[in-house]
Every structure is written in structure tokens, then in C-alpha cells.
């Protein structure tokens, strides 16, 4: 970035994004899909450059002493780069949401009314660590006809820059405006402040994807609507009628497959009636996988390798190989605990009792509620949406995985025939 004042740089980014959004709103599905396929091809073609950029970020992250979970989120390899390209192609394969008629009806006056999907406009996306978000967010915004202003974390600055260059190549190949996907060209934290406070004339919605401190800053400072993504304090509840083999497999997967993602389980709740049969084998499997156990008094009495949990542990998103474990008297106490300490992200009940599963699915008020499944399935790709920008934990506009359809609004098209209102 030159010596141009940051506020002016950001304003120019906003102006270009607004102009690009006007063009994208009218772009054909074919043009957008052509760009997406070209992006995927460019990512594959420039794999070595992306890996070189990522190595710089990893070296800097290690020097800063980033936690192992953060380093895992930052790391790119051949498989993860291919997954990025595949994700973009999956987005291209989905039906274009723009122009979709969500509902239509005729009223007594003779007017024909249609509710039709339209783009949101310009979306500012602020995210931390994971460079693949650059590809997911840019591609999803484009599919939904939106311009994107991306502000990645400083840890992934080089990786995101290399990925963004591939996205721009794709836009150029399809004849779409390069400013449709822009990356804020600085690690200066004040760029986030400018985006939140001073870009209301250009930005229609902000989507934050990161930890509590980022989310709280965005919700406090933003002068435009925010599509919230809070922490992933996800729960696994072992009901008294849980199948032991399923309980072990699902709990270990939910916690240890990738501890650093927002869908990783952070708290394990277990029925008193299942302690004798289920607790030991489940904790053995977790500990064997390198997981630290923080338990309530009853858990610590039964498992000497557990550390005592504090009140703060029930509120903590560890993003690491740590899990808090609590005994509950039954499903009502389990749901009460989730209501008190959860973040509204993802919860799963493990049981063979269909009645208990129905109660849990109906009463737990989180964005995603599961039965006999790992919380790590809380992902737009796993939901068949191609990819996601994040898991929205609020209740307005979008909830759960935010894919292309969730990045749209709608308008009413009303058709008459010289119709006047009496």
C-alpha cells in the first residue's frame, strides 16, 4: 500500500465495490459460473505460489508463538488447496439464487405479486486466520451477485493475497469487474475500524468470522447491519440410552477431528445413569487422543486424570484439545445447561430413544441441532451448500451455514393492468 491515508484507500475500495455490485446484479448466471470455474483453475495452477505464501505466514505464526490450533487453521497443503478449488466448483454447480421466485400470488384487485431474490449489494467480510475463507467468501458473494470487501487476519496476509490474485484472474477471464472481490491491502487494524464506522455509503452488511473479541468489536462499532457469527461453544449430550460405540466414535470425532474449527465440541454432558457404562470408555478414547479433561466434582471423582473445571470453562471455546465434562440428571438439565452456557451454534444428542431425540431437537434453540451425529458436520459444504462464509448464530436474516442463498435479500415485483386502488 502507498502512503495514501488509510481512510482514503478504504473509501476508494468502497466506491469500486459499489460500482461492481451494480454490474454484478445484472450479470448472467453463465458469466458468474465461468468466473468461478476460472478461479478454481487458477488456484490449482498457482498452487506453488499459494504454498510459498503460506510458508511465510506459517513461519511468522510460529515465531509469534501461535497456538497449535491456530496454526492448524492457518496451514495450507495440497489437499486443502484442492478442497478450496473443489468448493468453488461446487458453488458454481448450484442453481443461481438471483431472480429466483420465492413465492407468487394474485390478490383480489387483480395484481400479480412475486417475491424475487436479489443481491444484498456490497458485503464486508472480516475474518481471522483461515486463508481458505478468502476463496469461500469471494466465491459465495459472487454467486449471489454481491461485491465483496475482504479483510483477512494479519496471520494469513500472504496466503490470502495469493488466493485473492487467483480470484481476480477468474473475474477477468469472465469479463466481470475485478473490483467485485477486493482484499484490504494492509494488516493495519484501523482498516477494520474504517470499514465498520465510515463505509456506510458503500457497504450493505458486515459479516465477521472469528473469536469473541472480533465479534464484540464488530457489534459495538459497526454502523451497518451485521450478520452475527458468535463463538462455537458446541455441546455433545450423552443420553442414558446412547449406544456406547456410537457415543465413543461421535464424541472423539466431534472434539478431535479438527479441534480448531467452530464446530468442534467444547463441552460433554453425560447422564448420571450413563456414568458407569459410558464415561470411562469415552474419556479413555479422548485422553488417548491427547485431549485434556476438565470435569465437575463427580467427573473428577471418577476420573483421576481430569482437572477440576471452573465456572469459566462452561463458557469457553477452547479451539484446542481440551473439553469440559459435566454430569446431568437427565435431558432437562442438559438443555438447561446448553441454554445457560451455549452460544447458539451446534448441539448434538446421542441416544437410541427417539422420544428423547425429538424433545432435544424441538426444544434446544441453537442454529444447528443434531441427533447421533458429530458437531463437526456444522459446515455449509457438508450441508450440501458448496461452501459457507460462516455459521450465523443470530436469528435475523440468516441462521446456520451462510451459503449463497443466505447472501440475498428479496424484492416484490407487482404486475397490474392499469389497476387503480379504490
C-alpha positions in Angstrom: 0.0 0.0 0.0 1.3 3.5 -0.8 1.4 6.4 1.7 -2.1 7.4 0.8 -4.1 7.9 4.0 -5.9 4.7 5.1 -9.3 6.3 5.1 -9.0 7.4 1.5 -7.7 3.9 0.5 -10.8 2.3 2.1 -13.2 4.9 0.5 -11.8 4.1 -2.9 -12.3 0.4 -2.2 -15.8 1.1 -1.3 -16.5 3.2 -4.4 -15.1 0.4 -6.6 -17.2 -2.2 -4.8 -20.4 -0.2 -5.2 -19.8 0.2 -8.9 -19.0 -3.5 -9.3 -22.1 -4.5 -7.3 -24.3 -2.7 -9.8 -22.8 -4.7 -12.6 -23.0 -8.0 -10.8 -26.7 -7.6 -10.0 -27.3 -7.8 -13.7 -24.6 -10.4 -14.5 -25.8 -13.7 -16.0 -25.5 -17.0 -14.2 -23.3 -18.2 -17.1 -20.8 -15.3 -16.6 -20.6 -15.8 -12.8 -20.1 -19.6 -13.2 -17.5 -19.0 -15.9 -15.6 -16.8 -13.4 -16.0 -19.4 -10.7 -14.6 -22.2 -12.8 -11.7 -20.0 -13.9 -11.0 -19.2 -10.2 -10.8 -22.9 -9.4 -8.4 -23.5 -12.3 -6.3 -20.5 -11.3 -6.0 -21.8 -7.7 -4.8 -25.2 -9.0 -2.4 -23.6 -11.5 -0.9 -21.3 -8.8 -0.7 -23.9 -6.0 3.1 -23.5 -5.6 2.8 -19.7 -5.2 0.0 -20.2 -2.6 2.1 -22.7 -0.7 5.1 -20.4 -0.8 3.0 -17.5 0.6 1.5 -19.8 3.2 5.0 -20.9 4.3 5.8 -17.2 5.1 2.6 -16.9 7.2 3.4 -20.2 9.0 7.0 -19.1 9.7 5.7 -15.8 11.1 3.0 -17.6 13.1 5.5 -20.0 14.7 7.7 -17.0 15.5 4.8 -15.3 17.3 4.0 -18.4 19.2 0.6 -19.0 17.8 -1.3 -22.0 19.5 -1.3 -25.3 17.6 -5.0 -24.9 16.9 -4.4 -21.5 15.3 -1.5 -22.9 13.2 -3.7 -25.7 12.0 -6.3 -23.2 10.9 -3.6 -21.2 9.1 -1.9 -24.2 7.4 -2.4 -24.9 3.7 -1.3 -28.0 1.9 -2.1 -29.8 -1.4 -5.3 -31.3 0.0 -6.6 -28.1 1.4 -5.8 -26.2 -1.7 -7.6 -28.8 -3.8 -10.5 -28.6 -1.4 -10.7 -24.8 -2.0 -10.9 -25.3 -5.7 -13.4 -28.1 -5.4 -15.5 -25.9 -3.1 -15.6 -23.1 -5.7 -16.7 -25.6 -8.4 -19.4 -26.9 -6.1 -20.7 -23.3 -5.7 -20.7 -22.9 -9.5 -22.8 -26.1 -9.8 -25.6 -24.8 -7.6 -28.6 -23.0 -9.0 -28.2 -19.3 -9.3 -30.3 -17.8 -6.5 -30.7 -14.4 -8.2 -34.1 -13.9 -9.8 -35.5 -17.0 -8.1 -39.2 -16.5 -7.5 -39.7 -17.4 -3.8 -43.5 -17.0 -3.9 -46.1 -15.6 -6.1 -49.8 -14.9 -5.8 -52.7 -12.9 -7.1 -54.8 -10.6 -4.9 -58.5 -9.6 -5.3 -57.5 -6.4 -7.0 -56.1 -8.4 -9.8 -52.5 -7.6 -9.1 -50.0 -10.4 -9.6 -47.3 -10.2 -6.8 -43.9 -12.1 -6.9 -41.3 -12.2 -4.2 -37.9 -12.4 -6.0 -34.4 -12.9 -4.7 -31.9 -10.1 -5.3 -28.3 -9.5 -4.1 -27.6 -7.8 -0.8 -25.1 -5.4 -2.6 -21.7 -4.9 -1.0 -20.6 -7.3 1.8 -17.7 -6.6 4.1 -16.3 -9.8 5.5 -13.8 -9.7 8.4 -12.2 -12.9 9.3 -9.2 -14.4 11.2 -6.5 -17.0 10.5 -8.1 -19.3 7.9 -7.0 -18.3 4.4 -9.5 -20.6 2.7 -12.2 -18.2 3.8 -10.8 -15.8 1.2 -11.8 -18.3 -1.6 -15.1 -19.4 0.1 -16.3 -15.9 0.8 -15.3 -14.4 -2.5 -16.9 -17.2 -4.5 -20.2 -17.2 -2.5 -20.6 -13.4 -2.7 -20.1 -13.6 -6.5 -22.6 -16.4 -6.9 -25.2 -14.3 -5.1 -24.4 -11.3 -7.2 -22.7 -9.3 -4.4 -19.4 -7.4 -4.4 -17.1 -8.4 -1.5 -14.6 -6.4 0.5 -12.4 -9.0 2.3 -10.4 -8.2 5.4 -8.4 -11.3 6.4 -6.4 -11.8 9.5 -2.8 -10.5 9.7 -1.6 -14.0 10.3 -2.8 -15.1 6.8 -2.0 -11.9 4.9 0.4 -13.5 2.4 -1.8 -16.6 1.9 -4.9 -14.6 1.4 -3.2 -12.3 -1.1 -2.1 -15.2 -3.2 -5.6 -16.7 -3.2 -7.2 -13.4 -3.9 -5.0 -13.0 -7.0 -6.5 -16.2 -8.4 -10.0 -14.9 -7.8 -9.2 -11.8 -9.7 -7.9 -13.9 -12.6 -11.2 -15.7 -12.7 -13.1 -12.4 -12.8 -11.0 -11.1 -15.6 -11.4 -14.3 -17.6 -15.2 -14.0 -17.4 -15.2 -10.2 -18.2 -16.6 -9.3 -14.8 -15.3 -6.3 -12.8 -12.0 -7.0 -10.9 -13.4 -4.9 -8.1 -16.1 -7.5 -7.5 -13.8 -9.1 -4.9 -11.3 -6.8 -3.2 -8.8 -7.6 -0.4 -8.0 -4.9 2.1 -4.2 -4.3 1.3 -3.0 -3.8 4.8 -2.6 -5.5 8.2 -3.3 -2.2 10.0 -6.1 -2.9 12.5 -7.5 0.5 11.9 -8.7 -0.7 8.5 -11.3 -2.7 10.4 -12.4 0.4 12.2 -12.8 2.4 9.0 -14.7 -0.5 7.4 -17.1 -0.6 10.4 -17.6 3.1 11.1 -17.0 5.0 7.9 -18.2 2.9 5.0 -21.9 3.1 5.4 -22.3 4.7 2.0 -20.7 1.7 0.3 -21.2 -1.4 2.5 -24.7 -3.0 3.0 -23.8 -5.7 5.5 -20.8 -6.8 7.6 -20.1 -10.5 8.3 -17.5 -11.2 11.0 -15.9 -14.6 11.3 -13.6 -15.0 14.3 -13.4 -15.1 18.0 -15.4 -13.3 20.7 -13.1 -10.2 20.7 -13.6 -9.6 17.0 -17.4 -10.2 17.1 -17.8 -7.9 20.1 -15.8 -5.2 18.3 -17.9 -5.5 15.2 -21.2 -5.5 17.0 -20.1 -2.4 19.0 -18.6 -0.3 16.3 -20.5 -1.3 13.1 -22.7 1.4 11.5 -24.2 -1.0 9.1 -26.1 -4.3 9.7 -24.1 -7.2 11.0 -24.8 -10.9 10.2 -23.5 -12.3 13.5 -21.4 -15.4 14.0 -20.6 -15.8 17.7 -18.4 -18.5 19.3 -18.8 -22.2 18.7 -19.5 -23.4 22.2 -20.9 -26.7 20.9 -22.2 -29.5 23.2 -22.4 -33.3 23.0 -25.0 -34.7 25.3 -24.7 -38.4 26.1 -28.3 -39.6 27.0 -28.8 -42.6 29.2 -29.9 -44.6 26.2 -26.9 -43.7 24.0 -25.2 -46.6 22.1 -21.7 -46.9 23.5 -19.9 -47.4 20.3 -21.6 -44.5 18.6 -21.0 -42.3 21.7 -17.3 -43.0 21.6 -16.9 -42.5 17.9 -19.0 -39.4 17.7 -17.6 -37.7 20.7 -14.0 -38.3 19.6 -14.7 -37.1 16.1 -16.6 -34.0 17.4 -13.7 -33.0 19.7 -10.5 -34.2 18.0 -11.1 -34.4 14.2 -10.1 -30.7 14.0 -10.2 -29.0 17.4 -9.6 -25.6 16.0 -12.9 -25.2 14.0 -16.1 -23.6 15.3 -18.0 -26.9 15.0 -15.7 -28.7 17.4 -17.4 -29.9 20.6 -16.2 -27.9 23.7 -18.5 -29.4 26.4 -19.6 -33.0 27.0 -22.7 -33.5 29.1 -23.4 -37.1 30.3 -26.4 -38.5 32.1 -25.9 -39.8 35.7 -27.5 -43.0 34.6 -24.8 -43.5 31.9 -21.7 -42.8 34.0 -21.0 -46.4 34.9 -21.3 -47.7 31.3 -20.2 -44.8 29.1 -18.0 -42.3 31.0 -14.8 -44.5 31.3 -14.6 -45.7 27.6 -15.4 -42.2 26.3 -12.8 -40.4 28.4 -10.2 -43.1 27.7 -10.7 -42.5 24.0 -10.4 -38.8 24.4 -7.3 -38.9 26.6 -5.7 -41.4 24.2 -6.2 -38.8 21.5 -4.3 -36.2 23.6 -7.4 -34.4 25.0 -7.3 -32.7 28.4 -10.4 -33.3 30.5 -11.8 -30.6 32.8 -14.6 -32.1 34.8 -17.1 -31.2 37.5 -16.7 -32.7 41.0 -18.4 -36.0 40.1 -16.3 -36.4 36.9 -13.1 -35.7 38.8 -14.0 -38.2 41.5 -14.5 -40.9 38.8 -11.6 -39.9 36.6 -8.3 -39.0 38.4 -6.7 -37.7 35.2 -9.3 -35.0 34.9 -8.7 -31.4 36.1 -11.3 -29.5 38.1 -13.5 -27.3 35.8 -14.2 -23.7 36.8 -17.3 -21.7 36.0 -15.4 -20.1 33.1 -14.8 -23.5 31.5 -18.5 -23.9 30.6 -18.3 -20.6 28.7 -15.0 -21.3 26.9 -14.5 -22.1 23.2 -11.1 -23.8 23.6 -10.4 -24.5 19.9 -7.8 -26.9 21.3 -7.6 -30.5 22.6 -9.5 -29.6 25.8 -13.0 -30.5 26.7 -15.2 -29.7 29.8 -17.3 -32.5 31.1 -20.4 -32.2 33.3 -22.8 -34.7 34.8 -26.5 -34.0 34.4 -29.5 -35.7 35.9 -31.3 -36.0 32.6 -32.4 -34.3 29.4 -34.0 -31.3 31.1 -30.8 -30.4 33.0 -28.8 -30.9 29.8 -31.0 -28.5 27.9 -30.9 -26.0 30.8 -27.1 -26.1 30.7 -27.0 -25.5 27.0 -29.4 -22.6 27.3 -27.3 -21.1 30.1 -23.8 -21.5 28.6 -24.2 -22.2 24.9 -23.5 -19.8 22.1 -26.4 -20.9 19.9 -24.1 -22.7 17.4 -24.4 -26.5 17.3 -25.6 -29.2 19.8 -25.9 -32.9 19.5 -27.8 -35.6 21.5 -26.5 -39.2 21.3 -29.4 -41.6 22.1 -31.4 -44.5 20.7 -34.5 -43.1 22.3 -36.5 -41.4 19.5 -38.7 -39.6 22.0 -35.7 -38.0 23.8 -34.2 -37.1 20.4 -37.4 -35.4 19.3 -37.6 -33.4 22.6 -33.9 -32.3 22.2 -34.3 -31.3 18.5 -37.5 -29.4 19.2 -36.5 -27.6 22.4 -32.9 -26.7 22.0 -32.7 -23.2 20.5 -29.5 -23.3 18.6 -28.8 -22.7 14.9 -28.0 -26.4 14.4 -29.3 -29.3 16.5 -28.3 -32.9 15.8 -29.1 -36.5 16.7 -26.4 -39.1 16.7 -24.0 -37.0 14.6 -20.8 -35.2 15.1 -20.9 -31.4 15.6 -18.1 -31.2 13.1 -20.8 -31.6 10.4 -21.8 -28.0 11.1 -20.4 -26.8 7.8 -22.0 -25.5 4.6 -20.2 -27.9 2.4 -21.4 -30.9 4.5 -24.9 -29.4 4.3 -24.8 -29.6 0.5 -24.4 -25.8 0.1 -21.0 -26.0 -1.6 -19.3 -23.7 0.9 -20.2 -21.2 3.6 -19.0 -17.8 4.9 -19.7 -18.9 8.5 -22.4 -20.2 10.8 -24.8 -17.4 11.7 -25.8 -17.7 15.4 -28.3 -14.8 15.3 -31.9 -15.1 14.4 -32.3 -12.3 11.9 -32.0 -12.7 8.1 -29.9 -16.0 8.2 -29.2 -18.7 10.7 -26.8 -21.7 10.5 -24.5 -22.1 7.5 -24.4 -18.9 5.4 -24.3 -20.0 1.7 -25.1 -18.2 -1.5 -28.9 -18.1 -0.9 -28.4 -16.6 2.5 -26.4 -13.7 0.9 -29.5 -12.5 -0.8 -32.5 -10.3 0.0 -35.7 -10.0 -1.9 -38.0 -7.5 -3.5 -41.6 -7.6 -4.6 -42.5 -7.4 -8.3 -46.1 -6.3 -8.8 -47.9 -6.6 -12.1 -51.2 -4.9 -12.9 -53.2 -3.9 -16.0 -54.0 -0.3 -15.5 -55.0 -1.3 -11.9 -56.0 1.5 -9.6 -56.9 1.4 -5.9 -60.4 2.4 -5.0 
